[in-house]
Amino acid sequence: MIRNLSLFILIILLTSCKDKTEAIASAETKPPNVVLIFTDDQGYQDVGVFGAKDIPTPHLDNMAKEGVKLTSFYAAQAVCSASRAGLLTGCYPNRIGIHNAFMPDSKIGLNPSETTIAEMLRSKGYATGIFGKWHLGDHPDFLPGKHGFDEYFGIPYSNDMWPFHPQQGPVFNFGPLPLYENETIIDTLTNQAQLTTQITERSVDFINRNKDRPFFLYVPHPQPHVPLFVSDKFRGKSGRGLYGDVIMEIDWSVGQILNALKSHNLDENTVVIFTSDNGPWLSYGNHAGSALPFREGKGTAWEGGHREPFIIRYPAGLKGGRTIDAAVMAIDILPTIAAITGSKLPEAAIDGKSAWELLYGDSKESPQEAYYFYYRVNELHGIRYGKWKLYFPHNYRTMEGQQPGKDGLPGNYVHLDLNEIELYDLSEDLGETTNVAAEYPEVVEEIEQLADAMRKKLGDSLKDIEGTDNRQAGTIE
């Protein structure tokens, strides 16, 4: 009896060691795939698990159930081009000379000397593809193929930069909106109703063709940026009009990508991330999303401009069904992916830090001491420091007291001056309604010291300070 029991225990131990050895060998021979899904102008509250009651998002909700949800995730900046630059390079956009949103035929773009997630992973043997909106320079020198992507299908800038803009003529003079296949224009768009479907089909095809090697799939959806377009399969299906229909189709797209991974038994060893580039474009009224319970939206440093839904699913590495409230920013994504994949970080200085220990559960702290909220051309508007959010005097836009736009037409913002430093306790005041700067002068002083140190590095045009560590964007003659 004892001999049999000992033999049984020995078999279990040997089997356990064999399984562990095989798992390590598998991890060494099959690096995790990475899928990064990035929407445009989506509000914090525009996903079921983040508070949406009138937009069904079953695939994202299930992704959160199987993965990790971050409730204090911030876009790198509250505007298109800058936000994307921060996500892909791990740098504050102003460090690398990227500001605002590039217009068509821009003379500047993301400098090819900067290292993107795609370049980092391609150096590890990953296949790399982008299907969607680029918006980091439309000149051939700046297109995705110059930044580490093997394949590209999509549009080079925002989907409203076309002749059908509601302010075409009085304000803008846009040419045709090109649709690219790698570096070739294959069409000019007059209707975008099938674009989300096309992007999804291309993404699934990319997975099918690269199932036997590690891959990085970047899916920056042009929607729900205005003008809103949705295919017939989702038109009229949500409880929030056309905007909700668009979000439902994006959720469907997420489901298609997850199903493709599962069909090839890749879903366990694939990191899938879902988030957005900035908050809702509130001037568009019923064609804009919701940032509630946060203040303001796109184009501001207030919480509604930067705080975004964020879900990460990685069954082989992360225990699912968890919610994390510690702050993380898009600049942290590159170093986090580097940690997961064993990739080498860029040689040039970056600002992001790996959030892997926080995501895994070995830490409950944010990877950074503070996060800095720049806008326009190098204006430092605010800082997140623990539970505190401090704002420096600056000018900002708001729809408060204004009539919002409707059905694709924008309303008019008013611009207000913040004349004194304001401080908010986000643990008690998510809506940033009560300025407590006078009650916590020591906190204000601590954050001002952080600001002064960052201004020396990256500058602050509000104070006419030039930084010592800024790099140049790419330029063409």
C-alpha positions in Angstrom: 0.0 0.0 0.0 2.8 2.4 1.0 4.8 1.4 -2.1 1.8 2.1 -4.4 1.2 5.4 -2.7 4.8 6.5 -3.1 4.8 5.4 -6.8 1.6 7.4 -7.3 3.1 10.6 -5.7 6.3 10.1 -7.8 4.2 9.9 -11.0 2.4 13.1 -10.1 5.6 15.0 -9.4 7.2 13.8 -12.6 4.1 14.7 -14.6 4.0 18.1 -12.9 7.6 18.8 -13.8 7.0 17.6 -17.4 4.0 19.9 -17.7 5.9 22.9 -16.3 8.9 22.2 -18.6 6.6 21.9 -21.6 4.9 25.2 -20.7 8.2 27.0 -20.4 9.4 25.5 -23.7 6.1 26.6 -25.3 6.5 30.1 -24.0 10.0 30.2 -25.3 9.2 28.9 -28.7 5.8 30.7 -29.1 5.9 34.3 -27.9 2.5 35.8 -27.2 0.7 37.5 -30.1 -0.5 41.0 -29.5 -3.7 42.6 -30.7 -4.3 46.3 -30.0 -7.8 47.6 -30.7 -8.0 51.4 -30.6 -11.2 53.3 -31.2 -11.6 57.0 -32.0 -13.4 59.5 -29.7 -15.1 56.9 -27.6 -16.4 58.0 -24.3 -15.6 56.2 -21.0 -19.3 55.2 -20.5 -19.7 53.8 -24.0 -19.1 50.1 -23.1 -21.5 48.0 -21.0 -19.0 47.1 -18.3 -18.1 50.8 -18.0 -21.7 52.0 -17.5 -23.5 51.9 -20.8 -27.1 50.8 -20.3 -28.4 51.5 -23.8 -25.6 50.0 -26.0 -25.2 46.2 -25.9 -21.5 45.3 -26.0 -21.5 41.5 -25.2 -18.1 40.8 -26.6 -16.3 43.5 -24.7 -18.2 42.7 -21.6 -17.1 39.1 -21.8 -13.6 40.2 -22.6 -13.6 42.1 -19.3 -15.0 39.0 -17.5 -12.2 36.9 -18.9 -9.6 39.6 -18.5 -8.7 42.7 -16.5 -10.5 46.1 -16.6 -8.7 49.3 -15.8 -10.9 52.2 -14.5 -8.2 54.8 -14.4 -6.6 54.5 -17.8 -5.6 57.6 -19.6 -5.0 58.5 -23.3 -1.6 60.1 -23.9 -3.3 63.3 -25.1 -6.9 64.3 -25.8 -6.5 64.6 -29.5 -5.9 62.2 -32.4 -2.3 62.4 -33.7 -0.7 63.2 -30.4 -2.6 60.4 -28.7 -1.5 57.8 -31.3 2.1 58.9 -31.1 2.1 58.4 -27.4 0.5 54.9 -27.7 2.9 53.6 -30.3 6.2 55.0 -29.0 5.8 55.0 -25.2 6.6 58.8 -25.2 4.7 61.8 -24.2 3.8 63.2 -27.6 5.5 66.5 -27.0 8.8 64.7 -26.2 8.8 63.6 -29.9 7.4 66.8 -31.4 3.9 65.6 -32.1 1.1 68.0 -31.3 -2.7 68.2 -32.1 -4.2 66.5 -35.1 -2.4 66.5 -38.4 -4.3 67.8 -41.4 -4.0 66.3 -44.9 -0.8 67.0 -46.7 1.0 67.7 -43.4 4.7 68.6 -43.7 5.4 66.8 -40.5 4.8 63.3 -39.1 6.1 60.7 -36.7 9.9 60.7 -37.1 11.1 57.4 -38.6 13.9 57.5 -36.1 11.4 56.8 -33.3 10.8 53.2 -32.3 7.1 52.0 -32.5 5.6 48.9 -30.9 5.5 47.4 -34.4 9.3 48.0 -34.9 10.1 46.6 -31.5 8.1 43.4 -32.1 9.2 43.0 -35.8 12.8 42.9 -34.5 11.6 39.8 -32.5 10.3 38.1 -35.7 6.7 39.2 -35.4 4.5 39.8 -38.4 3.0 43.3 -38.1 -0.2 44.7 -39.5 -2.4 47.9 -39.2 -6.0 48.0 -40.4 -7.8 51.3 -39.8 -6.8 54.9 -39.2 -3.1 56.0 -39.1 -3.0 59.8 -38.6 0.7 60.1 -37.9 1.6 61.7 -41.3 0.2 61.0 -44.8 3.4 61.7 -46.7 5.0 58.5 -48.0 7.9 59.0 -45.7 5.6 58.8 -42.7 3.2 56.0 -43.6 3.0 52.8 -41.5 5.5 50.9 -43.7 8.2 53.3 -42.5 7.3 52.6 -38.9 7.5 48.8 -38.7 4.3 47.6 -40.2 4.4 44.9 -42.9 0.8 45.5 -44.0 -1.5 48.5 -44.0 -5.1 49.0 -45.0 -7.1 52.1 -44.1 -7.2 55.8 -44.1 -4.3 58.2 -43.4 -6.1 60.7 -41.2 -9.5 61.3 -39.6 -12.6 60.2 -41.5 -14.1 63.7 -41.4 -11.2 65.2 -43.4 -13.1 64.8 -46.7 -15.3 67.0 -49.0 -18.5 66.1 -47.1 -17.5 67.8 -43.9 -20.4 69.9 -42.6 -18.1 72.9 -42.5 -16.6 72.4 -46.0 -16.3 75.8 -47.7 -16.6 78.2 -44.8 -14.0 76.5 -42.6 -12.3 73.7 -44.5 -11.3 72.8 -48.0 -10.7 69.0 -47.9 -9.9 66.9 -50.9 -11.0 63.3 -51.4 -10.5 60.8 -48.5 -8.1 58.1 -49.7 -8.2 54.4 -48.9 -4.8 52.9 -48.8 -3.4 49.4 -49.4 0.1 49.6 -48.1 1.5 52.7 -49.9 -1.0 52.6 -52.8 -4.3 54.5 -52.9 -6.9 51.9 -54.0 -10.0 54.0 -53.6 -11.5 57.4 -52.5 -14.3 57.1 -50.1 -17.8 58.7 -50.6 -19.5 56.3 -48.1 -17.9 54.7 -45.1 -20.7 52.3 -44.1 -18.7 49.2 -44.9 -15.3 50.4 -43.5 -15.7 48.8 -40.1 -16.6 45.5 -41.7 -13.7 45.8 -44.2 -11.2 46.5 -41.4 -12.5 43.6 -39.4 -12.3 41.2 -42.4 -8.7 42.3 -43.0 -7.8 41.8 -39.4 -9.3 38.3 -39.3 -7.5 37.4 -42.6 -4.2 38.7 -41.1 -4.7 36.3 -38.1 -5.5 33.4 -40.5 -2.4 34.0 -42.6 0.0 34.4 -39.6 -1.4 31.8 -37.2 1.9 29.9 -37.3 4.1 32.8 -36.3 3.9 35.5 -33.6 2.1 38.6 -34.8 1.2 42.2 -33.8 -2.2 43.3 -35.0 -3.1 47.0 -34.6 -6.7 47.9 -35.3 -7.3 51.6 -34.9 -10.9 52.0 -35.9 -11.9 55.4 -37.5 -15.2 55.2 -35.7 -17.0 56.5 -33.6 -15.3 59.7 -34.8 -17.8 61.7 -36.8 -19.1 61.3 -39.4 -20.8 58.2 -38.0 -21.3 55.3 -40.4 -22.6 51.8 -39.7 -23.5 48.8 -41.8 -27.1 47.7 -42.3 -26.5 44.8 -39.9 -26.4 47.1 -36.9 -28.4 50.1 -38.1 -31.2 50.9 -35.6 -30.2 48.1 -33.2 -29.0 50.1 -30.2 -30.9 52.3 -27.7 -28.7 55.3 -28.3 -29.3 56.1 -32.0 -26.7 56.0 -34.6 -23.8 56.5 -32.2 -24.9 53.4 -30.2 -25.3 51.4 -33.4 -21.6 52.2 -34.3 -20.4 51.0 -30.9 -22.4 47.8 -31.4 -20.6 47.2 -34.7 -17.2 47.8 -33.1 -18.2 45.3 -30.4 -19.1 42.8 -33.1 -15.6 43.5 -34.7 -14.0 42.6 -31.4 -16.0 39.4 -31.3 -14.9 38.5 -34.8 -11.2 39.0 -33.9 -11.5 37.0 -30.7 -13.3 34.2 -32.5 -10.6 34.1 -35.1 -8.0 33.6 -32.4 -10.0 30.8 -30.8 -10.5 29.1 -34.1 -6.7 28.6 -34.3 -6.2 27.9 -30.6 -4.4 31.2 -30.3 -6.6 33.0 -27.8 -4.8 31.7 -24.6 -1.4 33.0 -25.8 -2.6 36.3 -27.3 -2.6 39.6 -25.5 -5.7 41.5 -26.6 -6.1 45.2 -25.5 -9.1 47.4 -26.1 -9.1 51.2 -25.5 -9.6 54.6 -27.2 -7.6 57.6 -28.2 -9.5 60.3 -26.3 -12.9 61.3 -24.9 -16.1 62.1 -26.8 -16.4 65.1 -29.1 -19.1 66.7 -27.1 -20.0 69.5 -29.6 -21.6 66.8 -31.8 -24.4 66.2 -29.3 -26.3 63.0 -30.2 -23.4 61.9 -32.4 -21.0 62.0 -29.5 -20.3 59.5 -26.8 -20.6 59.9 -23.0 -17.7 60.5 -20.6 -19.9 60.4 -17.5 -19.3 60.5 -14.6 -16.3 62.6 -15.7 -16.0 66.3 -16.6 -15.8 67.6 -20.2 -14.5 65.5 -23.2 -12.1 65.5 -26.1 -9.7 68.4 -26.4 -9.4 69.1 -22.7 -7.2 67.8 -19.9 -10.2 67.2 -17.6 -10.9 63.6 -16.8 -13.5 63.3 -19.6 -10.9 64.2 -22.2 -8.4 61.5 -21.2 -9.9 58.8 -19.1 -10.9 55.9 -21.4 -12.3 52.4 -21.2 -9.5 49.8 -21.1 -9.7 46.0 -21.1 -6.8 43.6 -21.4 -7.3 39.8 -22.0 -4.4 37.4 -21.8 -5.5 34.0 -20.4 -2.0 32.5 -20.4 -0.6 35.3 -18.3 -3.4 37.1 -16.5 -6.1 35.9 -14.1 -9.4 37.2 -15.4 -12.4 38.9 -13.8 -10.4 41.6 -12.0 -10.8 45.4 -11.9 -7.8 47.7 -11.2 -8.3 51.4 -10.3 -4.6 52.4 -10.2 -3.7 54.9 -12.8 -2.0 53.8 -16.1 -1.5 55.8 -19.3 -1.1 54.8 -23.0 2.6 55.7 -22.8 2.9 52.6 -20.6 1.6 50.2 -23.2 4.9 49.8 -25.2 7.0 48.9 -22.1 4.3 46.6 -20.8 4.2 44.7 -24.1 8.0 44.7 -24.1 7.9 43.0 -20.6 5.3 40.4 -21.8 7.2 39.5 -25.0 10.7 39.9 -23.7 11.4 42.6 -26.2 14.2 45.2 -26.0 13.1 48.7 -25.2 13.9 51.6 -27.6 17.4 53.0 -27.3 16.1 56.6 -27.1 14.5 57.7 -23.9 10.8 57.0 -23.4 8.4 58.1 -20.7 6.3 54.9 -20.3 6.9 52.3 -17.6 5.8 48.7 -17.6 2.4 48.1 -15.9 2.9 44.3 -15.9 3.3 43.9 -12.1 0.1 45.9 -11.6 -1.8 43.9 -14.2 -0.4 40.6 -12.9 -1.3 41.4 -9.3 2.2 41.6 -7.8 1.6 45.3 -7.2 -1.3 47.6 -6.4 0.5 50.7 -7.3 0.6 52.7 -10.5 3.8 52.2 -12.5 4.4 56.0 -12.4 4.7 58.5 -9.6 2.6 61.0 -11.7 1.1 61.5 -15.2 1.4 64.8 -17.1 -1.4 66.2 -19.3 -0.1 68.3 -22.1 -2.3 69.9 -24.8 -2.0 72.2 -27.8 1.7 73.0 -28.5 3.5 71.9 -25.3 1.1 73.4 -22.8 1.2 71.6 -19.4 -2.4 71.7 -18.3 -2.6 69.2 -15.4 -1.0 66.4 -13.4 -2.4 63.2 -11.9 -0.6 62.4 -8.7 -2.0 59.4 -6.7 -5.7 60.3 -5.9 -5.1 63.9 -6.8 -5.6 65.8 -10.1 -4.1 69.3 -10.2 -4.7 71.9 -13.0 -2.6 74.9 -13.8 -4.0 78.1 -15.2 -4.9 77.6 -18.9 -7.6 78.2 -21.4 -10.0 75.3 -22.2 -13.2 74.7 -24.2 -16.6 73.6 -22.9 -20.1 73.0 -24.1 -21.5 73.9 -20.7 -24.4 76.3 -21.2 -24.2 75.8 -25.0 -26.7 74.1 -27.4 -25.0 70.9 -28.6 -25.0 69.9 -32.2 -27.3 67.3 -33.6 -27.4 64.6 -36.3 -23.8 65.2 -37.6 -23.7 69.0 -37.2 -21.5 70.5 -34.4 -22.5 73.0 -31.8 -20.2 75.8 -30.7 -17.8 75.6 -27.8 -17.1 78.5 -25.5 -13.6 79.0 -24.2 -13.0 79.7 -20.5 -9.9 80.7 -18.6 -8.8 78.8 -15.6 -7.1 81.6 -13.6 -5.8 79.8 -10.6 -4.4 76.4 -9.7 -7.2 73.9 -8.9 -6.9 70.6 -7.1 -9.4 67.7 -7.0 -9.6 64.5 -4.9 -10.6 61.9 -7.5 -11.3 59.3 -4.8 -14.2 61.5 -3.6 -15.0 63.7 -6.6 -14.9 61.9 -9.9 -16.8 64.8 -11.6 -14.2 67.4 -10.5 -16.7 69.7 -8.9 -15.0 70.8 -5.7 -11.6 72.6 -5.8 -9.7 71.7 -2.6 -6.4 73.5 -3.4 -6.8 75.8 -0.4 -7.3 72.9 1.9 -4.2 71.0 0.8 -1.4 73.5 0.2 1.2 70.8 0.9 -0.2 68.6 -1.9 -0.2 71.5 -4.3 3.4 72.2 -3.4 4.5 68.6 -4.0 2.8 68.6 -7.4 4.3 71.9 -8.4 7.7 70.5 -7.7 7.0 67.6 -10.0 5.8 70.0 -12.6 8.9 72.1 -12.4 11.1 69.0 -12.9 9.1 67.9 -15.9 9.2 71.5 -17.4 13.0 71.3 -17.4 12.8 68.1 -19.4 9.9 68.6 -21.8 9.2 72.4 -21.4 5.9 74.3 -21.0 4.9 76.9 -23.5 2.5 78.4 -20.9 5.6 79.5 -19.0 7.8 80.0 -22.0 10.0 77.2 -20.9 11.9 75.1 -23.5 12.7 71.5 -22.5 16.1 69.9 -22.7 14.9 66.5 -23.7 12.5 67.2 -26.6 13.1 65.5 -30.0 12.0 66.6 -33.5 9.1 65.3 -35.4 9.8 64.1 -38.9 9.7 66.8 -41.6 9.6 67.0 -45.3 10.7 69.8 -47.6 
